[in-house]
């Protein structure tokens, strides 16, 4: 079992998928999950992220079975 990763909006197109499952070690952060799921791409500075449907920072610790979501900032008008 691992961590479920979901990509939304333009990130889904950039990554070529809606998400993935990432295996984690004993200690992992949301930033670690991004690196693994993105194939080592640099994390965009304006990236929004959520851990188990709650906004979080890249330093948040992730546990087995969690869901991490990444999405670009939303603009409105």
HULINRA-V285902 format. One record per residue. N is the residue number from 0. RES is the residue in one small letter. PSI is psi in whole degrees, 0 to 359 (999 if undefined). NEAR is the number of other ideal C-beta (glycine too) atoms within 12 Angstrom. Layout:
# HULINRA-V285902
N_RES_PSI_NEAR + N_RES_PSI_NEAR
This chain:
# HULINRA-V285902
0_x_153_11 + 1_x_215_23 + 2_x_133_32 + 3_x_130_28 + 4_x_136_37 + 5_x_137_29 + 6_x_139_30 + 7_x_157_24 + 8_x_227_19 + 9_x_331_19 + 10_x_324_29 + 11_x_318_20 + 12_x_318_13 + 13_x_321_20 + 14_x_342_23 + 15_x_16_15 + 16_x_164_18 + 17_x_339_20 + 18_x_189_24 + 19_x_173_25 + 20_x_129_21 + 21_x_130_29 + 22_x_138_19 + 23_x_158_26 + 24_x_198_16 + 25_x_325_10 + 26_x_125_13 + 27_x_149_28 + 28_x_171_25 + 29_x_322_36 + 30_x_321_26 + 31_x_319_28 + 32_x_317_41 + 33_x_310_38 + 34_x_317_21 + 35_x_313_26 + 36_x_333_38 + 37_x_0_27 + 38_x_27_15 + 39_x_8_10 + 40_x_148_18 + 41_x_140_12 + 42_x_125_25 + 43_x_143_19 + 44_x_334_9 + 45_x_18_14 + 46_x_135_30 + 47_x_147_28 + 48_x_153_37 + 49_x_144_26 + 50_x_117_31 + 51_x_47_20 + 52_x_21_13 + 53_x_130_15 + 54_x_145_18 + 55_x_176_25 + 56_x_168_19 + 57_x_341_26 + 58_x_357_17 + 59_x_137_24 + 60_x_137_23 + 61_x_142_36 + 62_x_161_22 + 63_x_132_18 + 64_x_355_16 + 65_x_164_29 + 66_x_129_27 + 67_x_129_45 + 68_x_141_33 + 69_x_136_42 + 70_x_152_27 + 71_x_161_22 + 72_x_147_17 + 73_x_133_11 + 74_x_153_9 + 75_x_174_4 + 76_x_999_3
